Amino acid sequence: RIREHIADKAKLPILIFPEGTCINNTSVMMFKKGSFEVGGTIHPVAIKYDPRFGDAFWDSTKYSMMTYVFNIMTSWAIVCNVWYLPPMVKEEEEDAVHFANRVKAVIAARGGMSVLPWDGGLKRKKIKESFKEEQQKKYCQMV
């Protein structure tokens, strides 16, 4: 459906959050590759919340949805910085994963955030043993 949408030049651009979730405003997690496989031009946008007047981040392990909604509704303001970055297109020999990582790096750099190589689902799911072992091997090779 995304391919059909971007093929029709009369339609407006689609806003996609390729992380699928957000974390505590300090990092950019792994992007889902699907939206980078369809072709077209990507118009990256970096968004970073300013927590001085109210924190938009919801830590679902600490607060219920009702508590979060109450905190948002009673905040002085929810302020965020938004940076519209130059359009990017997939390079000729680049696959969707590398393109997604390149876009993610540009967004993270502009927002002053770190790049994380893992999926946002890890904050709610048990980590696979194979992933732990892979990271342990990389660490052992460094040491």
Disulfide bonds with the S-S distance in Angstrom:
none
